Amino acid sequence: MLLKRKSIEREESLRPASDGSRKTHTRKIRYAPVTLSEQGGVRYLHFGTEWIQGAMRLKKPNWLELEYSRKMMSWLFFKKEPRAICQLGLGAGSLTKFCYYQFPACITTAVELNPDVIAVCKSMFALPEPDDRLRILEMDALDFVNDVNNFNTFDILHVDLYDATARGPVLDTPEFYAACKKCLVFDGIMTVNLFGDHSSFGKNMAALCKSFEKVVCLTPTEEGNVIALAFRKRPELKDDELKARAAEIRDKTGLPAKKWIKDFRKALL
């Protein structure tokens, strides 16, 4: 059985009912409140605390406003034309929107447990309605990655699973990451948002390294986010290819890929 860290969104549903039973499927989950703030032309998503769960610049709604979210796209060095991308944890929908508009030949899937987050993303963060290229699934990421129908399906997994307490990822066990690996194609890549200065960092890195062929961490953001790239198959990329690919990524997406070359060069060359 996979273990899930307690979160304020889930623990209420796991408490015994008044008769002492644990019929969790009949109990209504109590989620943290979804709240918003705006400053300097940027709208922020919160879960009832000061922690930022996502952001959107009002004049550039499809851009990746937060640095860590831009780094989550660093897999572009290794995958030019993904066919299927999955986001575990919708946040403000930034990565989902970016992938949806950047890759018209790709099917983008977002998995989010809290229905209020999905509703707010549609009404306040310009998340498009689902269509034949976009799936928005209201379900637990743990159930999703353990569904055999999702095995060997995705070129890319984005994992950004935090609750209102922001005390490290809600799902972080070796078993969870092993299930994520099963959902990737043979050369698929997973990017995970971690806190570099948090006690959960070492635990997550150990779990990732146990399941994946190669794990690379990018330099921390100013806020302390560390993006880990987990490769199902060890990547092969020459130094001159890194430079050329960075230019291609910048020209196509506007992402500052040149800044990430140093991290990949150190880890892979």
Backbone torsions as a table, in degrees:
resi	resn	phi	psi	omega
1	MET	NA	140.0	175.9
2	LEU	-81.6	141.8	178.5
3	LEU	-100.6	138.1	179.3
4	LYS	-118.2	130.7	178.2
5	ARG	-59.9	142.6	176.6
6	LYS	-60.0	138.1	173.5
7	SER	-134.3	153.7	-176.8
8	ILE	-68.2	-18.4	176.5
9	GLU	-76.3	-26.4	-171.0
10	ARG	-109.4	-27.0	-169.3
11	GLU	-63.9	-30.1	178.9
12	GLU	-63.2	-37.8	-178.3
13	SER	-71.8	-15.3	-177.9
14	LEU	-96.9	-4.4	178.9
15	ARG	-75.3	147.4	178.7
16	PRO	-60.5	145.9	174.5
17	ALA	-71.1	174.3	-175.8
18	SER	-61.9	-24.6	179.1
19	ASP	-89.0	5.4	177.9
20	GLY	90.4	-5.5	-179.9
21	SER	-79.8	171.9	178.1
22	ARG	-127.4	52.0	-179.9
23	LYS	-81.3	74.9	-171.8
24	THR	-63.4	-27.2	-176.8
25	HIS	-71.1	-14.2	179.5
26	THR	-99.3	-5.2	-177.6
27	ARG	-97.8	142.9	-180.0
28	LYS	-81.7	126.8	179.3
29	ILE	-70.7	134.9	176.3
30	ARG	-99.8	115.7	-177.8
31	TYR	-97.1	157.6	170.6
32	ALA	-65.8	148.3	-178.7
33	PRO	-66.3	141.5	175.3
34	VAL	-90.5	119.9	-178.0
35	THR	-126.4	159.9	-177.0
36	LEU	-127.8	155.8	170.3
37	SER	-146.2	160.0	177.7
38	GLU	-137.1	139.8	177.6
39	GLN	-157.6	132.9	176.0
40	GLY	57.9	35.4	179.3
41	GLY	78.7	12.6	179.8
42	VAL	-120.3	131.7	176.2
43	ARG	-98.7	132.6	-176.3
44	TYR	-115.4	146.2	175.3
45	LEU	-103.9	134.5	176.8
46	HIS	-132.7	162.1	173.1
47	PHE	-112.3	56.8	177.4
48	GLY	76.7	7.7	178.3
49	THR	-132.2	-179.3	179.3
50	GLU	-78.1	-13.0	-179.5
51	TRP	-64.5	131.8	179.3
52	ILE	-84.2	124.4	179.7
53	GLN	-101.7	-9.5	179.3
54	GLY	173.3	165.4	-177.0
55	ALA	-153.3	153.7	176.6
56	MET	-144.5	125.3	172.4
57	ARG	-76.5	124.7	-171.0
58	LEU	-61.7	-32.9	179.8
59	LYS	-85.9	-9.5	178.2
60	LYS	-137.4	67.8	-171.3
61	PRO	-64.5	-20.3	-177.7
62	ASN	-101.8	6.4	178.3
63	TRP	-88.1	157.7	176.4
64	LEU	-90.8	99.3	-172.4
65	GLU	-70.9	-40.2	-175.6
66	LEU	-87.6	140.1	-176.3
67	GLU	-59.1	-41.9	-176.8
68	TYR	-62.7	-35.3	-179.7
69	SER	-68.6	-33.4	175.5
70	ARG	-65.6	-40.0	178.9
71	LYS	-68.8	-24.3	175.9
72	MET	-62.4	-19.2	-179.7
73	MET	-92.0	7.7	-176.2
74	SER	-67.1	-10.7	174.3
75	TRP	-62.4	-14.0	179.8
76	LEU	-60.4	-19.4	174.2
77	PHE	-62.1	-26.9	-170.6
78	PHE	-115.5	-16.8	-179.5
79	LYS	-132.3	107.8	-177.3
80	LYS	-81.9	-43.2	-174.0
81	GLU	-128.9	78.6	179.1
82	PRO	-66.7	147.4	178.9
83	ARG	-100.6	-25.5	-178.9
84	ALA	-149.5	125.5	-179.7
85	ILE	-125.4	140.0	178.5
86	CYS	-129.2	134.4	176.7
87	GLN	-110.0	118.3	175.4
88	LEU	-96.0	108.1	-172.5
89	GLY	98.3	107.9	-172.6
90	LEU	-76.7	-34.6	-175.3
91	GLY	58.6	-134.7	176.7
92	ALA	-89.3	8.5	177.1
93	GLY	81.1	10.8	-173.5
94	SER	-62.2	-51.9	-179.1
95	LEU	-65.6	-37.9	179.4
96	THR	-62.6	-46.6	178.8
97	LYS	-64.2	-45.0	-177.3
98	PHE	-59.0	-47.2	-179.5
99	CYS	-67.5	-38.3	-179.5
100	TYR	-60.5	-43.0	-177.0
101	TYR	-85.3	-28.1	-178.0
102	GLN	-79.4	-29.8	-173.2
103	PHE	-124.4	81.1	-175.9
104	PRO	-64.7	-18.4	178.9
105	ALA	-93.8	5.1	-173.9
106	CYS	-107.8	145.7	171.8
107	ILE	-93.8	122.3	-178.6
108	THR	-107.2	130.6	-179.6
109	THR	-122.2	135.4	173.9
110	ALA	-122.1	134.0	-179.2
111	VAL	-115.8	120.2	-176.7
112	GLU	-140.3	130.7	-177.1
113	LEU	-77.6	-36.3	-172.1
114	ASN	-89.7	114.3	-179.6
115	PRO	-63.7	-27.8	178.8
116	ASP	-67.1	-34.5	177.3
117	VAL	-64.1	-43.9	178.8
118	ILE	-60.8	-45.1	-178.7
119	ALA	-63.6	-42.9	-179.7
120	VAL	-67.6	-37.4	177.5
121	CYS	-61.3	-37.4	179.3
122	LYS	-72.5	-40.2	-173.8
123	SER	-87.1	-29.0	-172.4
124	MET	-122.0	-11.8	-176.9
125	PHE	-126.8	20.9	170.4
126	ALA	58.5	30.5	175.1
127	LEU	-72.5	124.0	-179.3
128	PRO	-68.9	161.3	176.6
129	GLU	-72.1	149.0	178.3
130	PRO	-58.2	146.8	175.3
131	ASP	-148.9	-159.6	-176.8
132	ASP	-71.6	-9.2	177.3
133	ARG	-112.9	-5.8	-175.7
134	LEU	-134.4	122.9	176.2
135	ARG	-117.0	129.3	174.4
136	ILE	-117.1	110.4	-174.0
137	LEU	-108.5	125.2	175.5
138	GLU	-89.8	96.0	-179.1
139	MET	-165.9	168.7	178.9
140	ASP	-76.0	131.3	178.4
141	ALA	-59.2	-31.6	179.0
142	LEU	-63.4	-43.0	177.3
143	ASP	-67.2	-37.9	-177.5
144	PHE	-62.1	-48.6	-175.4
145	VAL	-73.4	-16.5	177.8
146	ASN	-96.1	1.9	176.7
147	ASP	-81.0	119.0	-176.6
148	VAL	-60.5	-22.2	178.6
149	ASN	-68.1	-16.0	179.6
150	ASN	-100.0	-1.8	-179.5
151	PHE	-68.5	144.3	176.8
152	ASN	53.4	42.8	-173.6
153	THR	-114.6	-40.3	-166.7
154	PHE	-105.7	137.6	171.4
155	ASP	-72.8	-36.0	-174.5
156	ILE	-136.3	137.0	168.9
157	LEU	-119.9	127.2	169.8
158	HIS	-103.2	123.1	-178.6
159	VAL	-116.4	114.6	-177.9
160	ASP	-142.6	75.2	-169.5
161	LEU	-112.0	96.0	178.5
162	TYR	-131.0	145.8	173.9
163	ASP	-102.2	-167.9	-174.6
164	ALA	-64.3	-27.2	-178.2
165	THR	-77.2	-21.8	179.2
166	ALA	51.9	42.3	179.9
167	ARG	-98.4	48.4	-176.1
168	GLY	91.5	166.7	-178.1
169	PRO	-57.6	142.5	178.4
170	VAL	-68.7	-36.0	176.3
171	LEU	-111.8	119.5	-173.4
172	ASP	-152.7	17.9	-177.4
173	THR	-84.8	159.6	174.2
174	PRO	-57.6	-36.4	-179.8
175	GLU	-65.8	-38.4	178.0
176	PHE	-64.0	-47.6	-179.2
177	TYR	-66.7	-32.1	175.8
178	ALA	-65.1	-37.8	177.3
179	ALA	-68.0	-37.8	175.8
180	CYS	-59.1	-43.3	179.4
181	LYS	-58.0	-40.3	-179.5
182	LYS	-63.4	-26.6	-179.1
183	CYS	-79.5	-13.3	-179.9
184	LEU	-86.8	152.3	170.4
185	VAL	-70.0	175.0	-169.5
186	PHE	-59.2	-29.7	178.3
187	ASP	-117.8	29.3	-178.0
188	GLY	-71.7	163.5	-177.0
189	ILE	-131.8	139.1	174.6
190	MET	-117.0	134.6	172.4
191	THR	-113.5	136.5	-174.7
192	VAL	-127.5	133.7	176.3
193	ASN	-88.5	116.4	-179.5
194	LEU	-122.2	161.5	172.1
195	PHE	-99.2	114.2	-174.4
196	GLY	-66.7	-29.9	-177.2
197	ASP	-102.9	18.5	-179.5
198	HIS	-103.9	152.5	-178.3
199	SER	-62.8	-19.3	-179.5
200	SER	-76.9	-13.5	-172.8
201	PHE	-62.4	-50.0	-178.5
202	GLY	-61.5	-39.9	178.7
203	LYS	-61.9	-44.2	-179.8
204	ASN	-66.6	-41.5	-179.6
205	MET	-64.1	-41.1	178.6
206	ALA	-63.1	-41.0	-179.9
207	ALA	-67.2	-39.7	178.8
208	LEU	-65.2	-45.9	-178.2
209	CYS	-65.3	-26.3	179.0
210	LYS	-69.6	-31.8	-173.5
211	SER	-99.4	-29.3	-170.1
212	PHE	-109.1	152.6	-178.1
213	GLU	-63.9	-38.7	-178.9
214	LYS	-150.3	138.7	177.1
215	VAL	-127.5	128.9	-179.2
216	VAL	-124.1	134.3	177.1
217	CYS	-108.8	135.5	174.9
218	LEU	-85.7	160.1	178.0
219	THR	-56.4	137.6	-178.4
220	PRO	-59.1	148.7	172.9
221	THR	-74.3	172.5	178.3
222	GLU	-61.1	-29.6	179.7
223	GLU	-82.8	-6.8	177.9
224	GLY	98.6	3.4	177.1
225	ASN	-72.6	134.8	174.9
226	VAL	-117.6	122.9	177.7
227	ILE	-94.3	121.8	177.1
228	ALA	-102.8	130.7	174.2
229	LEU	-103.8	122.7	-179.5
230	ALA	-111.6	120.9	-175.0
231	PHE	-102.9	127.4	174.6
232	ARG	-68.9	-33.7	175.4
233	LYS	-124.5	132.2	-178.2
234	ARG	-56.8	127.4	-177.2
235	PRO	-78.0	154.2	176.0
236	GLU	-127.6	117.8	-178.9
237	LEU	-150.8	127.6	-179.4
238	LYS	-83.3	162.1	-175.9
239	ASP	-59.3	-45.1	-179.5
240	ASP	-67.0	-27.7	177.0
241	GLU	-70.8	-35.2	176.4
242	LEU	-59.7	-46.7	-178.6
243	LYS	-64.1	-44.9	-179.5
244	ALA	-64.9	-40.5	-178.7
245	ARG	-68.0	-37.5	178.4
246	ALA	-59.7	-41.0	178.6
247	ALA	-65.6	-40.4	178.7
248	GLU	-63.1	-43.8	-179.5
249	ILE	-63.2	-43.9	179.3
250	ARG	-61.1	-46.1	-176.8
251	ASP	-66.8	-36.1	-176.5
252	LYS	-83.1	-38.4	-171.2
253	THR	-117.1	-17.8	-175.0
254	GLY	83.4	0.8	-178.8
255	LEU	-74.8	142.6	-177.7
256	PRO	-79.4	61.3	-172.0
257	ALA	-64.7	-26.4	-179.1
258	LYS	-58.9	-31.0	-179.3
259	LYS	-66.8	-19.6	-174.2
260	TRP	-95.3	-8.5	-176.6
261	ILE	-58.8	-42.9	-176.2
262	LYS	-57.4	-42.0	-179.3
263	ASP	-65.0	-42.6	-179.9
264	PHE	-71.0	-37.7	179.5
265	ARG	-62.2	-42.6	-178.9
266	LYS	-66.9	-36.7	-173.8
267	ALA	-87.9	-27.7	-169.7
268	LEU	-115.7	-20.1	-174.6
269	LEU	-102.1	NA	NA
